[in-house]
Structures are given as structure tokens and as C-alpha cells.
Amino acid sequence: MRTRLSLALAALSLLLASCAHKEPEVDFKPIQLSWNALSEEAENHPEKDACVIAVTAKMMRERAVLDSKSEVLDYLVNYDLKGGILEFEGFCGVSASRESPECRWTASCPSAENVVVKFHNGD
């Protein structure tokens, strides 16, 4: 009985050790976003807070933002409701040249899990 218990504990320990893994470090750039609702409907949308958090998290990990020469980026972000979906439009504030690749973007948020960010410099 004791051998079975020892084997069971050893198997459990091995299973737990194989499941436990360290999360990879996440590369991100500090950013500051100043949000401006263009309508009361957008400001009061039930998904607004979740979308703002999701857009912020996504922007911090975007390659254009990570590659920016600016140490900290600040964005002015207008948002509104279009076709029932929150749409965001961001522009660099004073931290980077407005012609920089990371300085003009849009994001759509049909849900916090499905945020899409597109950069538009040069368009």
C-alpha cells in the first residue's frame, strides 16, 4: 500500500512539475492614452471599459509601438460607436513625430477579446 502511495505521489509530483511553467516575459512599451468619447452612446457603451483595457494592452505589444524611438508614447484617442461596434482613432501627442509609423492608428472592438489595431501612417 505504501509503495502505491509513493508511486502515486511521485506521479502527481511529476505531473505538477510538467504542468507548471514560467510564463514568458512580455515585451511592452509604456504608453499613455487620453480617451475622448465623441458621443454619449460611446461613453456609456457597456463594453467601453473592457475595450479600453483591451486596446491599451494590444497597443503596448504592437510591433510599431515597440520599435518606436520614443521612450514613452502618448496618444490622443477619439472613440465612437459605428454600427454597434466601438471604433477608436489614435494620434501621437507630443512624444513622437506625427510622421512616425506608430503615430496614426485605428482600432475596432466588437468585443474585448476581438480587438483589431491597424496603423495608417503613409496613407
N, C-alpha and C positions, 0 to 999 in steps of 0.2 A: 504494500500500500504506500509506504514511504517513497519507494522508487518511482511509482506512478506520479505521486505528488511532485517529486523533484523534477521529473521529466516534464510534467505539465507546467510547472513554474518556469523551467528553462525555456520551454517552447513559447510561453507567454512573454517572457523577457525578450526573446529573440524577435518575436512579432512586434512588440512595442518599440524595440530599438530600430527595426527596419522601417516602421511607420513614422517614427519621429525623425524629422529632418529640419535642418535650419532653413528658414526662408531666405531666399537670395536677397542681397541688399538691393534696394530700389534706388535707381539713379533719378534724381529730380532736381529741378531748378526752382528756387524760391521766386514766387510771383505775387503781385498784388493786383487784385481785381476790384474796380469800383463799379458796382452794378447800378443800372438806371432802367427802371421799367418804363416803357413807352405807353402803357395802358394800365388801367386799374385791373382789367381782366388778367393780364400777365402777372401783375404784382400779387394778386390773390389766387393764382392758379394753385390747386392742391399739390402739384408736383414741383413747384418752383424751388423750394429749399433743396429737395433731393437732386434736382437738375443742376442747381448752382454748385453743389458739392461735387457732383459727377463731372461737370465741365471743368471745375478747378483742378480736380485730380488728373483728368485727362490732359489738360494743358501743361501741367507740371512735368509730364512724361513725354510730351511731343518732341520729336527729333529737332524740329526748327527752334523750339524753345531751349532745349538742352544745348544746342550748338551756338546759341546766341553769345555774342561777345559781352553783352551787358551782364553785370553780376546779378542784379535783381531787375526783373521786368515789371513794369506797372502798366495795366491796361484799363482803358475806359470801355465798359461793356454795356451796350444797349440791348434790351431784350423785349420781345413782344410775342403775342400769340398769333400764329399763322396756321389756319386750317386745323386748329385744335392742338398744335404742336408748339412748344416753346422754341423760339429761334433767337440765337444770340449773335451779336456782331461786335467784335472786339478790335480796338485800335491801340497802339502803343501810346503811352503818355509821354513823359519827358525822358524816360530811361534809355531809349534807343532811337536810332534814326527811323523815320517813318518809311523809308525805303528798304529797311532790313526785312529779310524773309519771314521773320516771326511777328511782324507788326500789324498785319491785317488778316483777320480770320473770322469765320462764321462757325457756328455750332448749332446742331439741331438736337432736340431732346424729346423724342417721342415717349421715352421713359428713362429713368436714371441708369438703367442697365444698357441702354442703346444710344449713347451719346456719340455723335459723329462730328469731328472737327476738321475743317478744311482751311488751309492757308491760301490767301489770294493776292499776295504781292506780285506785281508784274502784270496783273490782269487789268 
